[in-house]
Amino acid sequence: MKSEEDVKPISYVKANANKVLMQVRETSRPMYITQNGTAKAVILDLKSYENMKNAIAMIKILQLAEKDAEEGQGTPQDQVFEDIEEKRAWLKK
């Protein structure tokens, strides 16, 4: 949810870069940057950016897995668990 303090014109960002970075870092909310009244960019804190990248990667992996399942590819679940149990038993020896 965007609040007024999370939307700033580019001129504000140029003049107050330190304040902008501090706000983004402290609130973990993105800041939307406008130019000529139109949203043009978003500033995120590093942790939020990394979390977003990881979430996108997981979604891509899930999409590939769903595609493989639809095409009948991959290993059946029962076989996966059987393989895990075999490896686990081997490690205990």
VENJO-V730391 format. One record per pair of residues at least 12 apart in sequence whose ideal C-beta (glycine too) atoms are under 8 Angstrom apart, sorted by the first residue. I is the first residue (numbers start at 1). J is the second residue. If there is no record, write none. Layout:
((I | J) (I | J))
This chain:
((2 | 32) (3 | 29) (5 | 23) (6 | 29) (6 | 30) (6 | 31) (6 | 32) (7 | 31) (7 | 32) (7 | 34) (7 | 39) (8 | 20) (8 | 31) (8 | 32) (8 | 33) (8 | 34) (9 | 33) (9 | 34) (9 | 35) (10 | 33) (10 | 34) (10 | 35) (10 | 40) (13 | 31) (13 | 33) (13 | 43) (20 | 43) (21 | 43) (24 | 43) (24 | 44) (24 | 45) (25 | 45) (28 | 45) (28 | 47) (28 | 48) (30 | 42) (30 | 43) (30 | 44) (30 | 48) (31 | 43))
